[in-house]
Amino acid sequence: MNKVALAEEINKVLNTSKAEAERVVETLFDSIANALKRGEEVSVAGFGKFSVKMRKAREARNPKTGETVKVPASNAVKFSVAKALKESVK
């Protein structure tokens, strides 16, 4: 399923225009991304929790040459699945 398919599902439920449903999907994803940029967690009951975790700087190896490469510190998005979602997929 992609964003277009999500918008179609929302369109079926809300019985709105396709453009309005697409705006709803865009607003949802933009809101999640903006909250994560601010360092906030986004928790959706029964679905899961999005958060940002800091990755420490480290050294890695280039698999082709074996050369050691420094990897800088960075932020990474983490998603923790809610128990209810895990159980519904089983």
N, C-alpha and C positions, 0 to 999 in steps of 0.2 A: 504494500500500500504506500502511496506517495501523497504529496500535498494536494494534488488534484482530486485523488480519490477521497481524501479526508473532507475536502470541501464539498464533494458530492454527497457524502453521508450527512454532513451538517445541513446541506440544502434540503435533503429529504426530511429531516427532523424539524427544522425551523420553517420549512416551506417559504423560503425567501428566494431572491434572485441568486444566480450563480456567482455574480460579482460580490454580492454581500457575504456569501458563504466563504469565498476566497479571502475577503478582508478579515473575517473572523479568524481563519487559520493563520494568516500573516500576523495579525495582532497577537495571537497566542504565542507563536514562536518568537516574535520580536520582544514580547514582554518577558519571556523566559531568558532570552539572551541578554537583555538589558539588566535584569536582576543578577545574573551570574557575573556580568561585567562589574557590577557594584560590589561583588563579593557576598551577595546574599544567597541563601539556599532557597530552592523552589520545591515545595513539598505538595504532592497531589495525593490525597488520601485514597488508598486502594490501588494506586498506580505505582508511585515511587517518588524518589527524591533526587533532584539535581543539585550538585554542589561543585565548588571549585577547590582543587587541591594543588598545593605548591609542590613541584618536583624539584628536588635538589640538583645542583650542578654535579656532574659525574664524568667519569672517563669511560669511553667505549672503544671498541676495536672495529676498524674497517674490515669486513670479512674478506674482501678481495686482497688487500695488501697486508693485513695484520697490524697496520699502523694504529697507534693510540690516538684517539680524537677526543677533544674536550667538548662535552655537551653542556650548554649553559642551562641555568635554572629556568624553569618555565611554569606556567599555570596549565592545568589540565582539567577538563570537565569530567566529573564522576557521576554515574547514575546508579542508585541503589534501588533495586526492585522491591516493591511492597509485597508482603506475604500474601495478600489477597490475589495479586496478579500472578504470583508464582503458582499458587494453588489452582487458579483458573486455567492455566496452561497445561498442567499435568494431565 
